[in-house]
């Protein structure tokens, strides 16, 4: 089977991994709940993010950092790649203007099936491309977003 097709296939999160990441997320929530950088638009945001990072790590053959770091990891997931995870059925890749990353990856999480699906990736410059990006306010301020259908296909280069 084609390796690219293998890594882009939806992944089912095994129950022991699901449970482990849930406990890691709970630890992060306790540690970071009052930090200004913590976003709680979704009460499961740390957990969902860890699931996306886990799946992307499988895809690239690297393990995410699950340690609790006193002041955080500055958002760095895999070098200069920031992994974003969405549970929305038609997801956008969302960033804030202050994100310092070169590449962004979007993972789609289907909680009910413990399934994570790789949707694509973008360079930071793609958020300035009006053919890919747009500004949206979901109720917590304007954000530059790229709909998953406008992301770059395949793996980041």
N, C-alpha and C positions, 0 to 999 in steps of 0.2 A: 504494500500500500504506500502511496505517496506520503512522504514525511510531512509536507506542508498540510495536506488534508488531515493527517493524524493529529497534528497539534491544534488545528483549527476546529476539530470536531468538539461538540459539546462535552463537558466533563461532569460526571456525577461525583459529588463530594462524598467519600466514604463516611459513614456515621462516626467512627472514632476521630477522624480529622475534623468533622463538623463540631463534635463535642469539645475537642481540644481547642479549636479556634474560638469557640464560644467562651471558654474559660479565659483565654488570653484577652479577648475583647473586654470581658468583664473587669479584668485587672487594669486594662488601659482606661476604661471608663472611670473606675474608682480613682486612678491616679490623675487623670487629665480633665475631669469634669469641669473644674473651675478655670482651666487655662483659656486665655483669650483666643488661642488658635483652634480650640476644639469646636467643631460644628455639630449641632444636634438637631438638624432639620429632620433627621430620621433617628429615632431612638436606638436603632441597631446599626448606626453608621460605622462604628469601629469593626463590628463583626462582619458586616457586608464587605467592607474594604479588605479585611484580612482574607476573606474567601476569594475575592478577586485576585489578590496578591498571591495566594496559594496556587490558584489555577495558572496564572501567568508564570509563576516560578516553575511549575511543572513543564510548561511549554518551552521555556528557555533553558531548563536544566539547572536552575539555581534555587536556593532556598531563601525565602524572605526572612527578615530579622523579626523574630517574635519576642525579643527581650523588651522589658520595660525600661525605657531610657528616661532618666529623671527629667530632662527638659525636652524630650522628644527627639526625633531623628530629622527634623527640619523638613519632613514630608518626603524624604528620599526613599524610594522603594527599591529600585534596582539601578544604581548608578544615576544616570541622568534621565531615567524613565520614571514617570509618575503614573501609577496604575489607578484608574478610577473605576468604580463599580456602581452600577445602577440596577434597581429592581423594576424600573419603569419598562413596560412592554415595548415601547418605541423610544429607546433612550437617546439622549443627547450627551455628548462629552462636554462637561462644564469645567471651566477654570476661572480663577480670579486673576486680575491683572498682575498681581504680585508674585505669581508662581514663577520660579526661576528655572524650570526644566526645559530640556531640549526636545524630548519626546513624551507624548501622552498616549496611553493605551486605555481603551474602553472595554470593560467586561460587563456582561449582562447576567444578573443573578435571578434565577427563578427559584425562590425560596421553597415553594411547595414541593418541588421535585429535587431539591438539593443539587441543582444544575447550574453550571457556570458556562457561559458562551462568550467566546472572544468575538468582538464586533469590529475591531480595526484600530488604527492608530493615526496620530497626527504629529507633525512638527509644530513647534511653538509658532512659527511664522504662519501656519495655516489658520490661526485664529485672527489674522489680519487680512485674510483673503475673503472678500465678499462673495465669492462663488462657493465657498465652503462654510463660512461662519456667519453668525448673526448675533445680535444682542437680544436677550430675553430677560424679563423680570418675573421670576416665579413667586414673588412675594417677599423676597429678602434682599432686594437690590439687583441692579442690572448685572448680568453675567454674559460673557462671550461664550457661545456654545457652538458646537458642530454636531449636527444630526448624524447618527451612526451611518446613514447611507452616504454621507459626504466624507467619511473617513477614508484613509488609505487602506487598501486591502493587503492581505498577507502580513508577514511579520515586519517589524521595523528594521530599517537598513541603516 
